[in-house]
């Protein structure tokens, strides 16, 4: 499984175009012809990534917003961010 | 230099070449929104564009077509054409009215869908689908049933203070050979590159029309057509999949506004998936099937609006 360090810097890739539909954010990669729908927590993570931030800051923000234990939040975030990275939505430095 | 005044996509267009595909402007002296200039022929086309044959920069779009010529579209207002010396003028117009005009629509913040549109009692109906899905053929069948055509090939959707509108364009059909044979030959028809071109004449509507529904065409084997209203995420995906030359959107100044517009269209307009059999009977039957669906879907809403 992909692990993230607290100082890993997370940035949205510039490839994605996005729009809003009902309670959903829809992302489109013109180059890949791929589409993604983000709802709820996923949408809120995507919005947090509007300005680049570190993994530690993101965990902290989600822990406060969703009142979850840091270890659980951290593991869930790692899974989700790894998927975003695989799909080319996220750059990690 | 002769000047030709046309009217398409709600724009007054002045061109120094003759474009029989475009409807004439009722007032030849109207100030132009768009100017099209045919420049002196060139010996070769650029091979240094970012994506090979095209390049998008804010306010400037460039296209290089081997064997035809190169095009430069500026700020949604000007198109310059440099043809190759031996290029056929029909092909030069094909890439002017297709790709270059598509890029111009993106620059102007209009949403170009790849499809055909007809005017109905309920508003404008657009038909989109993959290459060869039968968009023009179905529109031509509606035309034969007495409907006025709004557009063929590229449908421009605009957000106006009154709501979403389709801006009519192109006073002709481009039909593949078997559809042309089936629908019967028409006066003034000619063969152009790979399709039969049939002028619409009186069957064309030049005014903006409220957009009511977008139909995504596909094939299936069953005799009866299957028509379903799309919900959720699918709507915006299917809409974006049917953009005209989607690669021309990325890098435009209007890109973010166009994506918001995609969201509004998906939200406000009914999207229908339409699967039907691809034979003559299937196409004729589809006109009446769609008329029934529209009456069912939109009669109540229209009645409500008129109270």
Interface residues (C-beta under 8 A of the other chain):
Chain A: X17 X18 X19 X20 X21 X22 X24 X26 X28 X30 X31 X33 X35 X37
Chain B: X232 X233 X235 X236 X237 X240 X241 X246 X247 X249 X250 X255 X256 X259 X260 X262 X263 X266 X267
